[in-house]
Amino acid sequence: MPLSVRDEPGLLAFCEANALTTRVLGSTLFGRAIHMIDLPGTDDGPPILITSGSHATEPAGVIAALEL
């Protein structure tokens, strides 16, 4: 994940540029979207779910989850 991803629009642009499927699951009390990002895995193991959140526009937790 490039360091240029600093906010929601940057994260979504990164996902689009890398053909990662995103979907809006809902919204926060403040009207901000809650996104799901589908990362490809391997066929030899069960699917897993990693969740992460952010405070305001700070994406560090989300970026860390995507770097796993």
C-alpha positions in Angstrom: 0.0 0.0 0.0 1.6 3.3 -1.0 2.1 6.0 1.6 0.1 8.3 -0.7 -3.1 6.7 0.6 -4.1 9.1 3.4 -7.9 9.2 3.2 -11.1 7.6 2.0 -10.9 8.9 -1.6 -7.3 7.8 -1.8 -8.1 4.4 -0.5 -10.9 3.9 -2.9 -8.7 5.1 -5.8 -6.0 2.7 -4.8 -8.5 -0.2 -4.7 -9.9 0.8 -8.2 -6.4 1.1 -9.6 -5.5 -2.4 -8.3 -8.8 -4.1 -9.3 -9.9 -4.7 -5.7 -13.6 -5.0 -5.3 -15.2 -2.6 -2.8 -18.8 -2.4 -1.5 -20.6 0.0 0.8 -22.0 -1.9 3.7 -23.7 1.0 5.4 -23.0 4.4 6.9 -21.9 5.9 10.2 -24.0 8.2 12.3 -22.2 11.1 10.5 -23.1 9.8 7.0 -19.7 8.4 6.2 -19.7 5.2 4.2 -18.5 1.9 5.7 -16.6 0.0 3.0 -15.8 -3.6 2.5 -12.7 -4.4 0.4 -12.5 -7.9 -1.0 -8.8 -9.1 -1.2 -8.1 -12.2 -3.2 -6.8 -15.1 -1.1 -5.6 -18.6 -1.9 -7.7 -21.6 -2.7 -6.0 -23.8 -0.1 -7.5 -22.3 3.0 -10.8 -21.1 4.4 -11.9 -17.5 3.8 -11.2 -15.1 6.7 -12.6 -11.7 7.7 -10.3 -8.9 9.0 -12.1 -5.8 10.3 -10.7 -2.4 10.9 -11.9 1.0 11.6 -10.7 4.6 11.5 -11.1 7.7 13.6 -12.3 10.6 11.5 -10.2 10.5 8.4 -7.2 8.6 9.9 -6.9 5.4 7.8 -3.9 3.8 9.7 -6.0 0.9 11.0 -7.5 0.2 7.6 -4.1 0.4 5.8 -2.6 -2.0 8.4 -5.3 -4.5 7.8 -4.8 -4.3 4.0 -1.0 -4.8 4.5 -1.5 -8.2 6.3 
